[in-house]
Amino acid sequence: MEKTYSVLFVDDEINVLNSLKRGLFDETYNCIFASSGKEALLLLEKQEIAVIVSDMRMPEMNGLQLLKTVKEKYPDIVCIVLSGYTQLQQILATINQVDIFKFITKPWKLEDEFKVIINQAVAYYQMAE
């Protein structure tokens, strides 16, 4: 029996999460959704996650803080940034402090870009496993 991998999507914008739910419903990986960094960390305690896709600008705990914590506690998880803010300083700070697999900008192209990157990240996790 083939193992099903889980991808955790974190964004404080419910519309973004709903869009991802609709667009990714037929993927081979298990999609899990969190609306905050705090919620994401609670989910990570309960189940194995292969890939985390996080927005950068979120209240309470931003994406950089979340991904730094994820890398400290769960170093094997593949981290992807999903952000509408493409300020070079923020991108460089994130890349320099956390091992980022890819940086996806909002809005994204679901079929040509987003799904391809997520599948690459899951494959990368499988290979490292």
C-alpha positions as CSV (number, residue, x, y, z in Angstrom):
1,M,0.0,0.0,0.0
2,E,1.4,3.4,-1.0
3,K,1.8,6.0,1.7
4,T,-0.3,9.2,1.4
5,Y,1.6,12.3,2.2
6,S,0.1,15.4,3.8
7,V,0.6,19.1,2.8
8,L,-0.3,21.8,5.3
9,F,-1.6,25.1,3.8
10,V,-1.4,28.1,6.2
11,D,-3.1,31.5,5.4
12,D,-5.1,33.9,7.5
13,E,-7.3,34.7,4.5
14,I,-10.2,32.2,4.4
15,N,-10.9,33.0,0.7
16,V,-7.4,31.8,-0.1
17,L,-7.8,28.6,1.8
18,N,-11.2,28.0,0.2
19,S,-9.7,28.6,-3.2
20,L,-7.0,26.1,-2.5
21,K,-9.5,23.5,-1.2
22,R,-11.5,23.8,-4.5
23,G,-8.4,23.7,-6.7
24,L,-6.6,20.8,-4.9
25,F,-9.5,18.5,-4.1
26,D,-8.3,15.8,-6.6
27,E,-4.6,15.7,-5.7
28,T,-3.0,12.5,-4.5
29,Y,-1.7,14.1,-1.3
30,N,-3.8,14.9,1.7
31,C,-4.6,18.6,2.0
32,I,-4.8,20.1,5.5
33,F,-5.6,23.8,6.1
34,A,-4.9,26.2,9.0
35,S,-5.8,29.9,9.3
36,S,-3.0,30.8,11.6
37,G,0.5,29.9,12.6
38,K,-0.7,28.8,16.0
39,E,-3.2,26.5,14.5
40,A,-0.6,25.1,12.1
41,L,1.8,24.3,15.0
42,L,-1.0,22.4,16.8
43,L,-1.7,20.4,13.7
44,L,1.9,19.5,13.3
45,E,1.9,18.0,16.8
46,K,-0.9,15.6,15.8
47,Q,0.2,14.3,12.4
48,E,3.1,13.9,10.0
49,I,3.3,16.7,7.4
50,A,5.6,16.4,4.4
51,V,5.2,20.0,3.1
52,I,4.1,23.2,4.6
53,V,2.9,26.1,2.4
54,S,2.7,29.4,4.4
55,D,1.6,32.9,3.7
56,M,4.1,35.5,5.0
57,R,1.8,38.2,6.4
58,M,-0.4,36.9,9.1
59,P,-1.5,38.4,12.5
60,E,0.1,37.1,15.7
61,M,2.7,34.9,14.1
62,N,3.9,35.8,10.6
63,G,5.1,33.2,8.1
64,L,8.8,33.7,8.8
65,Q,8.2,33.0,12.6
66,L,6.1,30.0,11.7
67,L,8.6,28.5,9.3
68,K,11.6,29.1,11.7
69,T,9.7,27.2,14.4
70,V,8.8,24.4,11.9
71,K,12.4,24.0,10.8
72,E,13.6,23.9,14.5
73,K,11.0,21.3,15.5
74,Y,10.5,19.4,12.2
75,P,13.6,19.8,10.1
76,D,12.5,17.3,7.4
77,I,9.4,19.2,6.4
78,V,9.7,21.0,3.1
79,C,8.9,24.7,3.4
80,I,7.2,26.8,0.7
81,V,6.3,30.5,1.0
82,L,3.0,31.7,-0.6
83,S,2.8,35.5,-0.6
84,G,1.3,38.4,-2.3
85,Y,4.1,40.6,-0.9
86,T,7.2,40.3,-3.0
87,Q,9.4,42.8,-1.3
88,L,13.0,41.8,-1.8
89,Q,14.1,42.5,1.8
90,Q,11.3,40.2,3.1
91,I,12.2,37.5,0.6
92,L,15.9,37.6,1.4
93,A,15.2,37.5,5.2
94,T,13.1,34.5,4.8
95,I,15.5,32.6,2.5
96,N,18.5,33.5,4.7
97,Q,16.7,32.3,7.9
98,V,14.8,29.3,6.7
99,D,15.5,26.6,4.1
100,I,12.8,27.5,1.6
101,F,12.1,25.1,-1.2
102,K,10.2,27.6,-3.4
103,F,8.6,31.0,-3.2
104,I,5.2,31.2,-4.9
105,T,3.6,34.7,-5.5
106,K,-0.1,35.5,-5.3
107,P,-1.9,35.3,-7.5
108,W,-0.7,32.0,-8.7
109,K,-1.3,29.8,-11.8
110,L,-2.9,26.7,-10.3
111,E,-2.2,24.1,-13.0
112,D,1.0,25.5,-14.5
113,E,2.8,26.6,-11.4
114,F,1.2,25.8,-8.0
115,K,0.3,22.1,-8.4
116,V,3.7,21.5,-10.1
117,I,5.6,23.0,-7.2
118,I,3.6,21.2,-4.5
119,N,4.1,17.9,-6.3
120,Q,7.9,18.6,-6.6
121,A,8.0,19.3,-2.9
122,V,6.2,16.1,-2.0
123,A,8.6,14.2,-4.3
124,Y,11.6,15.9,-2.7
125,Y,10.3,14.9,0.8
126,Q,9.8,11.3,-0.4
127,M,13.3,11.2,-1.8
128,A,14.8,12.5,1.4
129,E,12.8,10.0,3.5
